[in-house]
Amino acid sequence: MVRSRPEDTGKPPSLWRDRDYAVWWSGEGLSALGNSVSTLAFPLLMLHVTGSAAQAGTITVLHMLGRLGTLMIGGALSDRVSRRLLLGLAALAEALSMGAVAWLVYQGDPAVLGLDALALASGLGAGLRSGVTSPVLRRIVPKERIADATAQGMGRDMLAQLLGAPLGGLLYSTARWVPFLFDAVSFLFITLSSLLVRRPLGPDRQDDGEQRQGLAADVKDGLRMIRRSDYLVFTLAWGAVLNAVAQGFMLLFVVAVQHRGGGPNTIGVVTSMAVTGGVIGAVLGPWLMRQIGARRVLLLSAWLFTASFAAVAVAPEPWQIGLVLMIGMTSMIPMNIVTESYEVRLVPDAYLGRVAATGQFGFQAVQWTGPLVAGVLADAMGVESAVLVLAVAMAVLALVLHLGRRNLVLLDTPVEEVQELPALDAELSETAEDDAVLIQSSKDRTG
């Protein structure tokens, strides 16, 4: 009996059968697990060393600032230097930073300024590495599997969060330096995977006679590429506001659980339920895109996420809040899958690093406003009222999706059939040719 091959049945082969993809996915997954472990351990360490919650928050802020400081630079570099080298070196820098933290803690009584500096250094490396992630994915995964790969990446990171918190607590209780050594080793797997991937990761070489523009000009070109697409401008602005609202909501759900009588263990369980919902959403996202279309997935997910806000405000028990959050996260992840998948397909490889990094920068630059505003509202109005205010804000965002239908027309095309935007230099060449035709026509008329 002759077995049918995947291409004969019309079903594409599994991504897991692709060696390069499996190597890349595994390296990123181990790093995400290590990052989740250290994210829990760092505040615990600072509370032990200083006894100050403010210091515990400061070290997280320093890491975020370092990441923001190099994110757009990393995106620009990924479009002009070896992505393989950039990915490996950035991860190595993070490994060295976390290894130094482990060493200081092992020595006993680490200096606060030293820990702050290493957290900042780790953030600088993280920004460079984040800037190269999307272009590398584009080179490894076939265009018809971008949505699947994006979903699997989000599901992997959600699973890492789910496992990382209890693992971080276990490792920290073993010895305070162990979580940071674990994180340092996890970054080495990214460096290793960047060396083991066989496909060329780009960028493509320029002609020897072509002069390379400066790094600042590269960043500007990324912004110009975004402005050329109504879809990119709309989704990046809309997504930045959504991210801020979601971050505020995640703060308020913790306060809501406490108001319902839930302690730290209950908060941990509720958080795990929410992350589980994210994993489910990552599995369902690509399937829903194929069944009902990307636009409908985006609209349905936005309204379900809005409903989850309102339900949290009235849920009487902590376990009910956890169930609502599970549904909310199940709906939120498909929104991210839709927007990121179409961005990766739309933007040419030569500009993808800069465009993706610009989007991430915008998201992270405004996300801190969400918890700040949510906290002020909760103090002034009460937790339930503050949650309802965020629900109204989320409803406005969902309504904007309907009003911005013209900007989302791209979503009516299956992601694998999306045509790339033309390169900026190609656009200039076409404009020059059009101008030459107009000039020649003018000469013909006057002659």
PyMOL commands that set and color helices and strands:
alter all, ss='L'
color gray80, all
select helices_A, chain A and resi 6-9+15-17+19-50+53-78+83-107+112-140+143-174+178-196+215-227+230-259+264-292+294-314+318-346+349-367+369-381+383-403+405-412+415-417+424-446
alter helices_A, ss='H'
color red, helices_A
deselect
rebuild
show_as cartoon
